């Protein structure tokens, strides 16, 4: 016999929907690679995450496709977490501290369709761009003004151009909570790096547990500085939205 309580899939998109609805004016502050401080709200983040989901759809990204990132903690990286996973694709955070041969191995093993990167990692992307077999394009996480010139990267695209060209109208799809959401690789101390594949369910349960009093004790009254790199502590990246 099943109960009569409302049943809802535990999906990552529900976190940013909740943050927008109940904490829409709460500010997110990050230091941009360009050098300045950037400030906006959860409502802004949700809007741009929807735009990114539309942009990814226009690029031909489908459910379960892997989309890589080489990026620091920042608002654009956060938007990608929600945009990629929320649309049903798999967010693949790549550790930029690895040797370029390992980055190539990881991108090829994951069969990444696109890789987004902060300008910090332009030399790394230039070194690997011609070796990533499944990557259709690299996307610089910056605006048109700061786009690199003579980058030697074929089909280099601009993050802010994708956002500006995309509609804010997007309805997050509902699917099985055990669907893969995010992907990262181990350090490869015993051979090639090994992949770890998270689900929407596991990430939300981790997020809820982290907010409990005997864990991080997060609430809407707290200000949180996520120091751990997003490519190391993948589930933790969603905690601030829950708080």
N, C-alpha and C positions, 0 to 999 in steps of 0.2 A: 504494500500500500504506500503510495506516495503522499507526501504532505501537501498542504494547500497554500504554502507560503509562496510569494513571488520568486520565480527563478530567473536569475540573471547571470550571463556568462561573465567571468572575471577577465576583463580585457584591459589592456594598458590605456586605451583611448578613454576609458571611464575616469581615469585619474585627471586628465586635463579638462574633461567636461566638468567634473566636480570642482576643480580649481577655478575654472571660469565662472561657474554658476555661484559659488559660495565665497570665493576669494578673488574675484575678478580684478579688483583694484590693487591687490597686493603686488608690490614691486619686485622685479627680478633685476639684479645688478650684476654686470660682469665686465671684466677688463677685456677689450677687444685686442686682437692681434695687431690691428692698425694703430693701437696705442692709447686710445681714449676709453673712457668709461661709457658703457651703454646701459640705459635704464628703460625698462618697459614693464608691462603688467602681465599677469597670467592671462587676461583677456586678449592682450596682444599676441602672446605666445600661442594661444589656441587658434587665433585667426591665421597666423602665419604657418602653423602646423597643418591646417586645412589646405592652405595654398600649396604647401610643399607636397601634400598627398595628391593634389590635382596635378602638380608639375611632374611627379613621378609617374602618374598614370599616363600623362601625355608623352613621357619618355618610353613608354612601353613596359614599365615595371608591373609585374603580375604578382598575385598571391604566392608566397613562399620563395620568391626571388630574393637573392641576397644583395644588399646594398652596403658597401663598405664606407668607413670613415677613418681618416687620419687627422685627429683634431684634439684640441685641448678642451677643458671645461669652458663652456660659453653658451650664450643664448641660441646661436645657430645650431650648435650640436644638440642642444635640448629640443629644439624644434624638429630635428631629424629623428630623434628618439620616438617622438609621438607620431610624426608624419609617416615614417617607414613602417614601424610596428603597427600603428593604428590602421593602416590600409591593408594589413595582412601580409606584408612582405617581412623580411628578416633583417634586422639591424645588425651589421657586423662591424664591431669596433676593433680596429687593428692597432696594435701597440707600435707606435712610431719609433720606439727606442730599439727595435730589433734591427739586425743587419738586413740590408736591402734584399739579399737572397732569400731570407726567411719571410720577408714581407711579400715577395713574389710568390713563394710557395703557398703562403696562407691565402692570398687573393685567388690564386689558381685553384687551390683545393676547395675553397668555398664557392668558386664559380661566381664571384661578384660580378654584377651587371654594370654598376657604376661605383666610383669611389669619390667621396667628398673629402676635401682636405683644407686645412688651415694654411695660410701662406708661409708659415714657419717651415712647413714640410715640402716646399716647392723643390728644393734640390733632391729630396728623396723621391718625389713623384717623377721628376725628370729622369732619374736613374732607373725607375722600374716601369715607366709607361709603356715601353715597347715590348715588355716581357709578360704582361698580364693578358692572358689569352681571351678571357671572356668579357673583360671590361670594355664597354662601348664608349665611355667618355669619362674624363676626370673633371670634377666640378670644384672650382676654387670658392671657398667660403668667404666671399668678400663682395664689395660692390664694384660697379664698372670702373670707377675712378682708380681703384687700387689693383685692378687686374694686371698680372705680370705681362710685360711685353717681351716678344721674342722668347717665349717659354720653351719652344721646341716640342711641346706636347700637342699631339694631334687632337683635334676636336675638343679643345679646352673650353669649358663653359663657366658661366658666372652665376653664383648662387642667387644674388639679388635680382638678376635678370629673370631667373626662373620664378621667383616669388612675385615679381611685378607683373609678369605675364599670366599669372594663374588666378582663377576665381577663388573667392573666400567661401563660396557655397560648396560644402562637402558634408555628406552624412557618413559618419564612421560605420563601416560594415560590422555586422554581428556574425561571429563565427565561433567555432569550438574553442573554449579556453585552453585546451591542451595543444593548440596550434603553436608552432615555433614562433618566437618573437624576436629573440636576440641571440647573437653568436659571438663567442670569443675563443681565442686559442691559448693553450698553456705556453709556458716558457720554452718547452722543447729541450729540457735538460737531459732527456733520455732518447734523443733522436729528434725527428721532426716534431713541431708543435702539434698538439692534439686539440681537436675542436670540442667545445662545450656548448650545447644548444639549450637555451632556456625556453620556457613556455610562458604564455600570458598568465596562466594560473600561478605558476611558481613565483613569478615576479611580483604579482599583487599580494600573495600571501607573505612573501618576504617583506614587502613594503608595510603591510599592516602590522606585522610582528615587530618591525623596527620602530614603529611609532609607540609601542606599548611602554608603560612606566618602567618595566624591568629591562628594557632595551635602551633605545635612544631617548625615549620619553618626549617625542615631538608633539607639538600642538600648533594651532594657528597663531598663537601668541609668540612663537619663537622665530628668531632669525637664524638661518642655517648657512654656514659656509662649507660647501662640499669641496674639501681639499683633495681627497683621493681622485686620481684621474679617472674619467668616465670609462676609459678602455681597460681599467683594472677592476673596478667595482661596479659592474654593469647594473645589477638590480638597484643599488643604492641611488642611482641617478634619478629615480622616480620619487624618492622619499619626500623631497621638498614640496612636490605637488600635493601629496597626501596631507602634509602638515598645513 
